[in-house]
Amino acid sequence: MAKRGVAGAGAAGEPIPLSRFGALVAQLESVVASARQKPPDALLCFDLLSELSSALDEAPKETIQLWQRKCEDALQSLLVFGACRPVRRLASSAMGRIIQKGDAISVYARASTLQGWLVDGKRADPMACAGAAQCLGEIYRLFGRKITAGLIETSNIVAKLMKYHEDFVRQDALLLLENALEGSGGGGSGEAYLEAFRIIMRGGISDKAYIVRVAAARCLKAFANIGGPGLGMAELDTSMSCCVKGLEDNVSAVRDSFVEALGAILALAVNPDAQVTKGGKKQNVSAKKFDDSLQKHLILPFLKASGANAKKLRIGLSLSWVFFLQMIHMKYGTLDSELQNYAVQVMEILQGNGSPDPHALACVLYILRVGFADQMTELTQREFLVFLGRKLESSNYTAPTRVATLRILSYLLRSLGEVPSEFKDVLDNTVVAALSHSSANVRVEAALTLRALAEVDPTCVGGLVSYGITTLHALRETLSFDKGKNLNHELDSLHGQATVLAALVAISPKLLLGYPARLPKSVLELSKKMLNGFSRNPVAATAEREAGWLLLASLLASMPKEELEDQVFDVLLLWASPFTGNPESYLSQIQDWTSELRVLSVAIEALTAFIRSFVSPIIATANGGILLNPVLAYLELYPLYLR
C-alpha cells in the first residue's frame, strides 16, 4: 500500500524514477493511445511485449509496483482493441506475470474488470473478446484459487462466447474454461462446475471446428485433474462415452486430446478418494462400478470396433489404457506391484479372438510394454515375469493371448538381464510346453522367448541345444511309424523344437561365452538326416524336410564358413533333389501345395544363406543381390559330375 502512495504522489507531480521497465511501459501506453486512430502494427507490438517480458525478469519488485497499474491498463487496452493471436498470448502472459511479481492484490480488480468487459453485450469484436478471454484465463491459471467466487460468472461468459461464429473465439472461450477449472482446483461452487460441464457437453465436444473439439477434450481432462467437482458417476460415465466416440474423429489432434481425457477420467473413476462432489464430500461408489467402467469404455469398444475407423479407435483405446495406467501410478500413487492386476483385463482383449489379429496383438503388446513393464522397478518386473509365466499354465488362454504373453516375457528378460530363479521353476510347464502348441505363431514366439533367455543367461545354451537335438532325434523315430491321433501333436513338437534350435544356433556366435564346439557338426548332421532320410508318411516327411531346411538355413546364415568348409560339397548336394530332375513328375507328386511351398521357401532361404557365405564374398553383384540361375545350373550338372 505504501508503494501505491508513491505512485499516486508521482501522478500528482512528484516524478517517478524512469527505469528500462518504465520506459517500455511508456512506449506501450503510446502505442495504445495511437491505436484509437490506427490499429497498432503487430510486429511492433510483438517486439515491444517481448522486451517487456524480458524486463520483468530483471526489474525489482519495487520498480514493477511503481508502474504496475499503468502497465496493466495498457495491456488490457491493447487486448480489447483487437490484437492478433501471438500478441494476445504475449500480452496475457505479461499481465499474469506483472501481477505475480508486483502487487498481487490487484488480481481481484483486474479479473473483475475483464469479466465486466466480457459481460457487456456491446463489446462484440471477436478478436477483442478472444484477447480478453485469453487474459482472464491466464489470471485464472495463476491465481484461480483466490478468485473462485467469480467462477459462475466466468462459466456464463464462456457460454456467451460459445455462440460466436468465429472458431478462434470459441476455442479461446474453452481455453479460458480449462484454465478456470484447473486454477480453481475444485474450490468453486458446485453450480459453477455443473454449468461448465453442460457447456462442454452441449456444444464443445461436437463443434464443427476441430480446434474447438480439442479445447473441449482438454476441459474434460481438466475436470478429471481437479477431482470432478460437482459430478457424479452418471456425468463421468457420459463424459467417458463421449471420449470413446471422439477417438474415431478424423483429426489426429482431436483423437490425441480425447485419449488423454478418457485416461484421466478413468483414473479418477477408479480412485474414489480423489473424487469431490458438492460441498467437498467424497464419492461413495462400489469397486464393481470401477471395473465396469474399464470393461465398458476400454475393452468392449475395442472388441466391437469395426468399419473404416476401427484402427483409429483401437489405437486410441490403447493409448488411453497407457495414459490411464500412468495416471493411477504417478498421480494417484498406485504401487507398480498393483499394476499387474490390470494386466489380466488387458489380456481379455485377445481372449475373445481365437484367430490371430496382428493389429489387436500390436495394441495389446504396446499396452503391456509401455503401460506396465516400463513403469515397473526391477523387483516388480521380476514378479511380473513370474506372474505372466504362471498365466501360461492356464488352458483357457487363446493363441493370440499366449503370443502376447510370450513376447512380453522376452522383453522382460532382456530388461532384467537375468533369469530369476522363480521363473526357472515354471519354465518347463510354460515356455517349453508352448513349443508343442497347435498354433505355429505360439511355437515361434516360444522359441524367441527361449532365445531371449539364452541371451541373458548364456550358460543354459549348451543344455537347451542338447535337449533340442535329443528331442528332434526322438521325434523322428516316433514319426517314422506314428499314424494315430498323436501325429499332429508330434508334428507340432517337431516344428517347435526345430524352431528353437534354429533360434539358438542363430545367436550362438554372438554370445559372450561362445557356443559348444560340437554344435555346428551336430546340427548339420541332424539337418542332413531330416533332408535325406525322412519318413515314408508324406505328411511327416514334409514336416521333417521343412525342419531340416530351417536348421540348415540358420546354420549357414550364422556360423563362420570355416566351421563347414570341409563339408561344403555335401551341403551343396542337399539342393540337388528339390531343384533338379523332371519338374512335371515333381509337381504331379505334390498333395499339399501349402506345405510344399513352405518347404521350398525355407529351402530357398537356406540356399541364399549358402551363397552369401560361400559365393557372395568372391562374386559380388552390382546391387548386392544374388544370382541364382548360375547356381541352379550348377546343381543340375552336379549329379552328372558325380557319375
N, C-alpha and C positions, 0 to 999 in steps of 0.2 A: 504494500500500500504506500510505503514511503517513496518507492520509485514512481508510482503513479503521480505522486505530488510533484516530483521533479519534472515529469513530462508535462504536467499542467503548467508549471512555472515557466517552462520553455515556451509553451504556447502563448503565455501571457506577455512574453517579451524577453525572458531570460533565454539566451542561446543554448541549444542542445549541442553537445560535442559531436562533431561530424567524424564518423569512422567509415571504413570501407563498407560495412553493412549499411550504415545510414545513407551513404551515397547511393548505393544500389536501390534502397527503398525510395529515395527521392526520384531516381530515374524511373522507377516503376510507377510512382504517382504521376509523373509527367506523361508517361505512355498512356495511362488510364485517362488522364484529362484530355488528351488529344483524341482518344478513341470515340468521344462523343461526336466529333465531326467526321472522322475517317477510321475504319476498322484498323486495329494495330497490325503491324507486319508480324506474321507468325514466326519467322526466323529470328527477328529482333527479340521478340518475347521469349523464345526458347533460349537464346544465348543469355539474356538477362536473368531469367529464372535459374539457369544452370549456375551462373556466377553467384546468385543469391543463395542457392543451396550450398555452394562451397563456402561462402562467407559465414553461413550459420554454423558450420563445423568449427570455425576459428574464433568467432566472436564470443566474448564472455557474456554471462547471463545478464549482467547489469546493462550492457550495451543493447542486448536484444530487448530487454524490458522497456528501455527508453523509446524504441522505435516499433514496439510490438503492435500497438493499436493502429498506427498508420499503415504498417505492412499488411496486417490482416484486412483492413478496409480496402487497400489497393488490390490485394489478391482476390477478394470477393468481387470487387467491381470488374476486374479483368475477366473473371469467370462468367458473370452474368451478362457481359457484353457479347458473349458467344465466341469462345476460342476453340481452336482445333484440338484433336484428342491428345497429341503429345504435350501441348501447352497446358491443357486441363490436368493432365497427370502430374506435371511438374508443379503447377500452382497448388493442387490439392496436397501434394506431398509437403510443399513448403509451409502450407497452412498448419498441417499437423505438427510439423517439427518445431515451428516457432512457438506454438502453444506449449509443446512438450519441454522446450529448452527455456522458455520465458516464464511468464506468469500463467500457471495452469488454471487459475480461477476464471479466465476469460472463456474457457471451453463452454460454459453454460450459456453465456450470452451469444457466442458465435453459433453454436448449434441451434439455439432458438431463432436467431436471425435467418439462418439458412432455411430452417423449417418454415418460417413465416413467409419467406420469399417463394418457396415452392408451393405453399398452400394457396398463395394469391393467384386467382384464376386469370388475371390479366397478363401474367408472365408466361407467355405461351411459346417463346422462341425455343425450338428443340435443342440447339447447341447450348443455350444458356441453361436450360433445365438439366441437360446432361452434365454440365460443369458443376452446377450447384449440388446435384445428387452425388457426383463423384467426390466432391469436397466433404460433404456431410458423411459419406461413407468412410472417408479417411479419418475423420474425427471419431466416428463410432469405433473404428478398428483400434484406435489408440486409447480412447477414453470411454469406451462403451459402458463400463460398469458404473461410471459416475452419472450417466445421463439415461439410465434405464426408464426414467419416468416419461421420457418422450418417445418411447418405442411404439406405442399405439398410434401416435400421430405420424410417426415415420412409416408405419405399415399403411396408413391411409394415403400418404404421399406416394408410396410405391404403387398402390392400386390405381391412383390417378395417372401416374406416368406410364403405366402399362397400356393405357388407352391411346397413346401416341402411335402414329403410323410409322415413324422412323424407327428402324431396327436398333440403332445405337442408343436411343433414349430408353427403350425397353430393356436393353442389355444393362445400361448403367443403373437403371432402377433396381434390377435384381442384384447387381453387384453391391449397391447400397444396402439392400436387404441382407445379403450374405455377411457384409461387414457388421451390420447392426446385430445380427444373430450371434456371431462369434464374439463380437466385442462385449455384448451384454452378458455373455457367459451363463445364460439361463436365469438371470436375476430379474427379468421383467415380469409383467403381468401375464397371466395365462391367456387373457383375451387378446393381447397383442400377438402372442405366438400362434394362436389359432387363426387369427386373421392373416398372419404371414403365411401360414401353411395353406390356407384357402387360396391365396394369391398365386402361390407356386403351382398348386394342383389344378387350379381353374384355367389358367392360360399359359403359364410359363413352360411347362414340360411339353406342351403340344403346339408351341408357337411355330409359325411358318419359317422364321429365321433361325438358322442353326446356332448363331451366336447367343440367341436368347435361350434356346434349349440347353446349351452348355451352362449358361449362368443359372438356370433353374436347377439343373442337376447339382451344381455346386452349392446352391442353397439347401438342398436336401442333405447333402453331406455335412453342411454347417449345422443343421438341426441335429444330426446324429452326434457330431462332435461335442455339442453342449448338453447332451443327455435327453434330447427330445422333449423339452419342457412343454407341458400342456397337451401332449399327445399320448393317446392310449394305444393298445395293441392293434385296434382297428385302423387307426391312422397310419401306424408303422407298416401294417400289412398292406394297406392301399399304396403307400409310397414304394414299397418293395416291388409290388406288381407293376407299377408304372416304370420302375427302373429296369425290370426284366424286358418290358416292351421297348424301352429306349435302347437296349442292346442290339436291336435289329435296325437301328437308324442307318441311313445311307452315308452319313458323315462320320468319319472315324473319330473326330474330336468329340462329337456328341456321345458316341459309344464309350470312349475312354472316361468321360465325365460320369456317365451313369454306372460304369464299372466301379468307380471309387465310391459313389453314393450308395450303391447296393451293398458293397462290402462293409461300409461304415455303419449302415442301418442294421445289417445282420449282426455285426459285432455288438452293437448296442442292445439288440434284442436278446442276445444270449448272456448279457450281463445286467440283470435286473437292478443290481445295486447302483448302477450308474444312471439309471433312468429317473427322470424327475417329472412329476405331474404338477398340477396346480397346487400352489401353496408350498412347494418344495418337498412334497411327500414322495416316497419311493413307490415304485410299481410292485405289485404282488401278483406275479404270474407263475404258473406251474412250469417246471422244466420241460414237460412234454410239448408245450407250445413252442419252445425254442427249437427243439428237434423238428417239429412240424414246419417251422419257418425254413430251415435248411432243406428239408425234403420238398417243400412247395416251391421255393424260389431258386434253388440251385440245382437240385437233382432232377426233378420231374421235367422242368423246361429243357434240360439237356437231353433227356431221353426222348422227349416228344418233338425235338427240333426237326423240321423238315422244310423242304422248299428252297427257294433261292437264297434266303437269309439264314439257312441252317448253320453254315460255318461261322458266320458273323456272331450268331447267338451263342454257339458253343465256345468260341474264343472269348467272348465277353464274360460268359459264366465262369470259365476257367480263371480269367484274370480277377473276377470278383471273389472266387474261392481264395486266391492267393492274398488279395487285399484284406479279406475277412480274417484270415489266419494271422497275417501280420498285425492287424489292429488288435485282436484279442491278446496277442503275445506282447506287443510293445506298449500299447495304450492301456489295456485293462489288466496287464500283469499275469496272464495265463502262463503257467510254467511250461517250458518246452517239453517236459516229460508228459504233460497232459495233452499235447497237440496230437499225439498218435491216436487218441480216442476218436478224432475226426477222420483219420485215415480210412477207417472201415466204411464210413459214409461216402467218401470219395470213390472207393472201390465199387460201391453199388452202381455207379455209372456204367461200369463194364459188366456187371453181373447179369444184367438183363439181355446182353447181346452175346449169343454164342458164336456168331461168325465174326471174324476179325474186321474191325473198322479202324483203319490207320489214323483217321483224323481224331476219333474219340480216344484212341490209345495215346496219341501225342498230347492231347489235352490233359489226360489224367497223369501222364508222366511229368508234364510241366508242373502240375499242382503238387505232386508228391516231392518233386525235387526242390522247387523254389519255395513252396508254402510250408513244407515240413523239414526236409533234410537240411536245407541251407540255413534254417533258423535254429537248429539244434546244436548244443555243445557236443563235444566229443563223447562224453559219458552217455548223453541221451541218444546219440547216433548209434552207439553200441546196443543200447536197449531196443531201439527202433529196428535195428538189424535182426535181432533175435525175434522180436515181435512179428515182423513180416515173414521171417523164416518159418515160424510156427503156423502162420496162416496158410502156408502152402500145404500143410498136412491135411487141411480140410478137403473133403471130397466134393464139396459144393462149389468150389471155385471153378469158374469157367476158364477157357483157354486164354482169352484176352486179359483176364484178371491175373492169371499166372504170369503171362508175358510182362505185364506192367510191374508186378512184384519182383520178378527176377531182374528186370532192368534196374530197378531202384536198389536192389541188393548189390549189383555190380557197382553202382555209383557210390553206395555207402562204403563198400570195401575199399575202393580207391581213395575215398575221402579220409577214411581212418588210417589207411596204410598198414593195416594188420588184420589178422583174422582172430576175433575174440574166441576164447575157449568155449563160451556158451553157444556160439554159432556152430562150432565144430560138432557139438553134441547133436545138433538137429540136421546136420548137413546130409547124411545118408538118406534120411527119410523125406527130404525136401528137394534139394537141388539135384542130387544124384538120381533120385527116383524120377525126377522130371525128364531125364534122358530117355525114358521109355514111354512118355506120354503119347497119346494118339495124335496130337497136333504137332505138325512139323515146326510151327513157329515157337511152341513151347520148348521143343527139343533144342532148337538152335539157340534160344535165349538161355537155356540151362547151360549149354556148352560155353556161351560167352561169360556166364557168371563164374563158371569154374576157371575160365581163362583169367578173369579178374582176380580170383582167389590165388591163382598161381603167380600172378604178377606181384601181389603184395606179400606172398609167402612162397618164395622160390624153392624152399626145402621140400615142398609137397609135390613138386613136378615129377620127380622120379616115381613116387608111389602112384600118382594118377596115370602116368604113361604105362607103367607095368600093369595096372588094373585094366586100363583100356585095351591093351594088346591081348591080355589073357582073356578078357571078356569077349572080344571080337573072335578070337580063335574058337572059343566055346560056342558062340552063336553060330558060327559057320558049320560046326559039327551038328548042331541042333537042326539047322535049316536044311541040311542035306537029306533028312528023312521026314521032317515035320510037315504034315499037310492038314493038321487038325485046326481046331478053333483058336489055338495059341499062335498060329502062324503070323497073324497081323501084329500081335504084340511083340513077337520075336523080330519081325522086320523093323518095327519102330525102334526097338532097342538097338538093333544093328546100326540104323541110321544115327541114332543119338550118340552111341559110343564112337562111331567113326567121326562124327562132327566134333566131339570134344577132343578126340585125339588129334584131329587136324588143327584145331584151335591151339592146342598145346604145342604142337610142332611149329606153328607159325610164330609163336612168341619166344620159343626156346633160345634162339641165338641172341636175343636181346636181354635175357635175364642176367643179373649181376653174378649169379653163381654158375652160369653156363648151363649146359644140358648134358644128360647122360651120354657117355661115349657110344653106347650101343644103340642109341635112339635112331639115327639115320638108317642104319642097316636093318634094324628090326622093323621099322615102318615100311621100308622098301620091300622087304621080303613078304610082309603081310599084304601089301597092295598088289604085288605080283601074283600071289596065290588067289586073291579075290578076282583078278582080271583073267587069269588063265585056268583056274580050277573051280569055277563057280558051280552052283547047284544045278541039278537037272530040272528042278522045278522052275519054270520060266519066270514066275513072279519073284521067287527068291534070287534067281540068277540076276535079274535086273537090279534088284536092291544091292546085291554084292558088287556088281560092276560099278554102280554109282558110288558106293562107299570106297571102292578101290581107287577110282579116278580122283575122288575127293582127297584121299590121303596122299596120292601121288602129286596132285596139284599143290597142296600145302607144302609138301617136302621140297619140291623143285623151286617153289617161289621163295622159300625162307632159308634153306640151308646153303652154305657155301658150296660151290660146284666141286671143290676139291673132295668133298665127302663122297661124291657119287661118280667121280671121273672114271674110276676103274670099271663101272658098270653102265657107261653111257650108251653102248650099243644095245645092251639088254633092255635098257629103259626105252630106247627109241623103238625097239621092235614091238613094244606093247601096243603101239598105234597101228601096226600093220593090219591087224584083223578088222577094226572098225572102218578104216579108210581105204582098204584095198578090196579086190575081188569084184564080183558081179553085183552092181547096185540093185538090179531088178530082183535078184534072188534074195538079197538082204532085206529089201523093202517088203517083199512078199511074206517074210517070216515074222514081221512085227505084228504083235497082237495088241499091245497097249502103246499107242503113239505118245501119250503124255509122258509115260515113264521113260520111253526110249529117247525122246527128245531131251529129257532131263539128263539122261546118261551121256548123250552126245555133247550136251552143253558143258558138262563137267570135264569131258574128255578134251574138248577144245580148249578149255581153261588150262588144263594140265599141259597141253601141247604148247600153248602160249607161254607158260611159265618155263618150259624146257628151252624154247627158242630164246627167251630173254636171258636165260642163264648161260647157255652153251653156244648160241649162234649170234645173238644180238651184239655182244661186245666185239665180235670180229667183223660182222657185216652190219654197219649202221645205215639205216634208211634215211631219206631226206627229212621226213616229218616225224621220225621217231617210231613209226609203225613197224609192223612185222609182215614180211611177205610169206604167206602160207603156201602158195602154189609150188614154189621150188621144193619145199619140204614135203608136200604131199606127193610130188612126182618122185622124190627120192624114196618115199615109203612104198610106192608102187613097184619100184625097181629092186628094193631091198630083198624081198623074198627070192627073186631070181638070182641075186648075188649069193645068197646062202646056199643055193643048189650047186 
